Amino acid sequence: MRLNDGDHVPDCLESFAAQKKIFNAVCFLLGGVKDKGRVVVGPRESDTIPPDPVVKILNGVHEVQGVGTIFSDENGRPRLHMHAALGRGDTTTTGCVRMGIDVWQIGEVVMLEIVGVSAFRKRNLETGFELLEID
């Protein structure tokens, strides 16, 4: 799929998957992202549960290369889990895009559907993560 300037990741990928009734997939993202995108770059403390996320706000347009999966949540909605490397000049930030990044000019996504598997994301009450469960 082609993403256009201002399209919001992960919303666009989850909406596309829901529209096409894709509930299990692997996704690859290439392109650019706008200034002020938010990426989770780790927990503040490694032993605090639930984790307190460290969020990095991108300063300037970045190149992006990401890989993720889509599996439905407990309510049957497709949910994206994607990590990406985002670079600008000599600096690279790597993290989870769940907080949201917006496409700068163009983004390309290859979404490969996984068939013949029964899997879903189940919220873990202790951590708050949506963990992958495979039947």
Long-range contacts (C-beta under 8 A, 24 or more apart in sequence): 1-108, 1-109, 1-111, 2-106, 2-107, 2-108, 2-109, 3-31, 3-103, 3-106, 3-107, 3-108, 3-109, 4-103, 4-105, 4-106, 4-107, 5-103, 5-104, 5-105, 5-106, 6-34, 6-102, 6-103, 7-102, 7-103, 7-107, 8-100, 8-101, 8-102, 8-103, 9-33, 9-80, 9-82, 9-97, 9-100, 9-101, 9-102, 9-103, 9-107, 10-68, 10-80, 10-82, 10-97, 10-98, 10-100, 11-100, 13-68, 13-70, 13-80, 13-82, 13-109, 13-111, 14-70, 14-77, 14-78, 14-79, 14-80, 16-111, 17-70, 17-78, 17-80, 17-111, 18-77, 18-78, 22-70, 22-78, 22-111, 22-113, 23-70, 23-71, 23-72, 23-76, 23-78, 24-70, 24-71, 24-72, 24-113, 24-114, 24-115, 24-117, 24-119, 25-69, 25-70, 25-78, 25-111, 25-112, 25-113, 25-114, 26-67, 26-68, 26-69, 26-70, 26-111, 26-112, 26-114, 27-66, 27-67, 27-68, 27-69, 27-70, 27-80, 27-82, 27-109, 27-110, 27-111, 27-112, 28-66, 28-67, 28-109, 28-110, 29-64, 29-65, 29-66, 29-67, 29-68, 29-82, 29-84, 29-107, 29-108, 29-109, 30-64, 30-65, 30-107, 30-108, 30-109, 31-63, 31-64, 31-103, 31-104, 31-105, 31-106, 31-107, 31-108, 32-61, 32-62, 32-63, 32-64, 32-103, 32-104, 32-105, 32-106, 32-107, 33-58, 33-61, 33-62, 33-64, 33-86, 33-101, 33-102, 33-103, 33-104, 33-107, 34-58, 34-61, 34-101, 34-102, 34-103, 34-104, 35-59, 35-60, 35-61, 36-102, 37-62, 37-86, 37-97, 37-100, 37-101, 37-102, 38-99, 38-100, 38-101, 39-84, 39-86, 39-93, 39-95, 39-96, 39-97, 39-99, 39-101, 40-95, 40-96, 40-98, 40-99, 41-93, 41-94, 41-95, 42-95, 49-126, 49-127, 50-126, 50-127, 50-128, 51-127, 51-128, 53-99, 55-99, 56-93, 56-95, 58-86, 58-88, 58-93, 58-101, 59-88, 60-88, 61-88, 61-104, 62-86, 62-87, 62-88, 62-93, 62-104, 63-87, 63-88, 64-101, 64-107, 66-97, 68-97, 69-132, 70-111, 71-119, 71-120, 71-121, 71-132, 72-120, 72-121, 73-120, 73-121, 73-122, 73-123, 73-130, 74-120, 74-121, 74-122, 74-123, 79-121, 79-130, 81-121, 81-130
